[in-house]
Amino acid sequence: MKTLQSTRRLADEDAPPAQEGRVLRLSAGRRTRSAAGADAEAIYRRILGAIIEHRLAPGRKLVEERLASVFGASRAMIRQVLTRLSHEMVVTLVPNRGAFVAEPTVDEAREVFEARRLIEPALARKLAQTVAPAQLSRLRQLVAAEERARAARDRQTVIKLSGEFHLEIAEMAGNAILARQMRELTLLTCLIIFLYDSPGGRACPDDEHHQLLDAFTCRDGERAAGLMLHHLDHVEQSLDISLTAQDDDDLERIFS
């Protein structure tokens, strides 16, 4: 299967233009409808959500005809959605073979964390210096929701909320370019966790988001940057590259 870098080149030409003026969240974007009323944005959100929440495994083939049947949409619309996802590097388009959920290699996983270590500590430092009360409130809500999901042993939700926490920090820091890069890196991290995390892994360790929140509350930029770097190191070190993902072929069950 092709690497993520070659996938990006294949997708760039046909991908829809990025929205201007705001950062896309894990499930946000533009709405378009076919004549039959099928909602491309809703299909995009559901496929992306299934990938983020680990209901669609890395390497899973995404058959246009089956997806069109599941969603009651045209194959052209499904193709449009898959092209958009390939531009975000969470789907791989392989000529003459079709679309697959992206399957980051070990080297690509390391590169993702290397990139995050270069970007996120600086964003955490900047946010600590400029954070507003409403932003702190939003981060507290995410951490509280993540705690509830942990208590309920809802691992899929924990991973999704953890990604949202990091994306909120990137967006609140006020650099739209870096925030867009963080969205891509966070989506890839979700796939990497699926592939390489240990069965008892915790996505982000239990108390480290709390520690970051405390640093933001105290407006301590250097502490926030240091905690973020330690946090990313901790997450990467928890990965187990000896593990392989299990596939589930029941699309109707996945999207029910």
Secondary structure, 3 states (H helix, E strand, C coil): CCCHHHHHHHHHCCCCCCCCCCCCCCCCCCCCECCCCCEHHHHHHHHHHHHHCCCCCCCCEECHHHHHHHHCCCHHHHHHHHHHHHHCCCEEEECCCEEEECCCCHHHHHHHHHHHHHHHHHHHHHHHHHCCHHHHHHHHHHHHHHHHHHHCCCHHHHHHHHHHHHHHHHHHCCCHHHHHHHHHHHHHHHHHHHHHECCCCCCCCCCHHHHHHHHHHCCCHHHHHHHHHHHHHHHHHCECCCCCCCCCCCHHHHCC
